[in-house]
Amino acid sequence: MKAYWIAHVDVTDAEQYTQYTSRAPAAFAKYGARFLARGGRSEALEGGPARQRNVVIEFDSYEQAVACYESAEYQEAKAHREGVAVAQIVIVEGVV
């Protein structure tokens, strides 16, 4: 069953954030991630203001989604995001 990363991100240092965005694709490629939405136009309808970036990434399974997050490749990229962005990332299992 497919699974999805749903990420809401506010970037505080766009220049430094590129250190994350240049490294993270290695992990996404390794685990077969497919971007369904990435930073396009958005509008918060409930729960407060929308974050600057909203991202939805599809994986073939929940296990792959978790493995991607826990991978050395992603953790190395994530280290470059810390302190230059505030992110909420949730992994959600899809429906049949």
ZIMO-V429951 format. One record per backbone hydrogen bond with DSSP energy under -1.0 kcal/mol. CO is the residue of the C=O (numbers start at 0). NH is the residue of the N-H. E is the energy in kcal/mol with one decimal. If there is no record, write none. Layout:
# ZIMO-V429951
co->CO nh->NH e->E
co->CO nh->NH e->E
This chain:
# ZIMO-V429951
co->1 nh->93 e->-3.4
co->2 nh->58 e->-2.9
co->3 nh->91 e->-2.9
co->4 nh->56 e->-2.3
co->5 nh->89 e->-2.4
co->6 nh->54 e->-2.8
co->7 nh->87 e->-2.3
co->8 nh->52 e->-2.8
co->9 nh->85 e->-2.8
co->12 nh->16 e->-2.2
co->15 nh->18 e->-1.8
co->16 nh->19 e->-1.0
co->16 nh->20 e->-2.2
co->17 nh->21 e->-1.7
co->19 nh->22 e->-1.0
co->19 nh->23 e->-2.7
co->22 nh->25 e->-1.3
co->23 nh->27 e->-1.9
co->24 nh->28 e->-2.6
co->25 nh->29 e->-1.9
co->26 nh->30 e->-1.6
co->27 nh->32 e->-2.7
co->28 nh->31 e->-1.3
co->33 nh->57 e->-3.4
co->36 nh->55 e->-2.4
co->52 nh->8 e->-3.1
co->53 nh->38 e->-2.0
co->54 nh->6 e->-2.8
co->55 nh->35 e->-3.1
co->55 nh->36 e->-1.6
co->56 nh->4 e->-2.5
co->57 nh->33 e->-2.1
co->58 nh->2 e->-1.9
co->60 nh->64 e->-1.9
co->61 nh->65 e->-2.4
co->62 nh->66 e->-2.7
co->63 nh->67 e->-2.4
co->64 nh->68 e->-1.8
co->65 nh->69 e->-2.5
co->66 nh->70 e->-1.0
co->70 nh->74 e->-2.6
co->71 nh->75 e->-2.0
co->72 nh->76 e->-1.8
co->73 nh->77 e->-3.3
co->74 nh->78 e->-1.6
co->76 nh->79 e->-1.5
co->77 nh->80 e->-1.2
co->77 nh->81 e->-1.7
co->80 nh->83 e->-2.1
co->83 nh->11 e->-2.5
co->83 nh->12 e->-1.7
co->85 nh->9 e->-2.4
co->87 nh->7 e->-2.4
co->89 nh->5 e->-2.9
co->91 nh->3 e->-2.7
